[in-house]
């Protein structure tokens, strides 16, 4: 089984709609359905090189879009930020429970944690 570059598959999720129909189809068959270049070529009635070229063009388009737009990178940063906020909220809840126990603080922390869950689900 070929190694699948996770970043490329994620870029496909973000930008796949920007590819041509054939690029999108070949990329999906190759990376997501795990078909070989030869299998795709045989099914499509084209050369293995033609499939490879379409996939390479798709990869270049995906990488170029990420370079220009940075959505995948921003998505990762947002996810990390939400994890950090969630940990801080849990720390606030613990400190509040151990030292003060303010119902208002506990309610606000619960709102933060619930909002993070809504965003990430």
WOLINFEN-V102445 format. One record per pair of residues at least 12 apart in sequence whose ideal C-beta (glycine too) atoms are under 10 Angstrom apart, sorted by sequence separation. I is the first residue (numbers start at 0). J is the second residue. If there is no record, write none. Layout:
i,j
I,J
I,J
This chain:
i,j
11,23
15,27
35,47
36,48
38,50
39,51
92,104
95,107
96,108
36,49
37,50
91,104
92,105
95,108
25,39
28,42
36,50
39,53
91,105
94,108
11,26
24,39
25,40
28,43
35,50
36,51
39,54
92,107
93,108
10,26
11,27
34,50
91,107
92,108
36,53
91,108
92,109
8,26
25,43
36,54
90,108
7,26
8,27
11,30
12,31
24,43
88,107
89,108
92,111
11,31
25,45
88,108
91,111
92,112
29,50
87,108
88,109
8,30
21,43
28,50
29,51
88,110
89,111
7,30
8,31
88,111
89,112
21,45
25,49
29,53
30,54
87,111
88,112
5,30
25,50
29,54
3,29
4,30
25,51
28,54
85,111
88,114
3,30
25,52
26,53
30,57
84,111
85,112
88,115
1,29
3,31
21,49
25,53
26,54
29,57
30,58
84,112
1,30
21,50
24,53
25,54
26,55
85,114
3,33
22,52
23,53
26,56
27,57
84,114
85,115
22,53
25,56
26,57
84,115
85,116
1,33
21,53
22,54
25,57
26,58
0,33
21,54
22,55
24,57
81,114
82,115
1,35
19,53
22,56
23,57
26,60
81,115
85,119
1,36
18,53
21,56
22,57
26,61
81,116
21,57
22,58
19,56
22,59
81,118
82,119
18,56
19,57
22,60
81,119
18,57
22,61
17,57
18,58
78,118
19,60
77,118
78,119
15,57
18,60
77,119
14,57
17,60
18,61
17,61
15,60
11,57
14,60
15,61
17,63
18,64
7,54
10,57
11,58
14,61
17,64
10,58
13,61
14,62
12,61
14,63
15,64
7,57
10,60
11,61
14,64
7,58
10,61
13,64
14,65
17,68
9,61
10,62
13,65
8,61
10,63
4,58
7,61
10,64
14,68
6,61
7,62
10,65
13,68
6,62
9,65
14,70
13,70
14,71
7,65
12,70
13,71
6,65
12,71
10,70
13,73
9,70
10,71
13,74
9,71
12,74
6,71
9,74
6,72
9,75
6,75
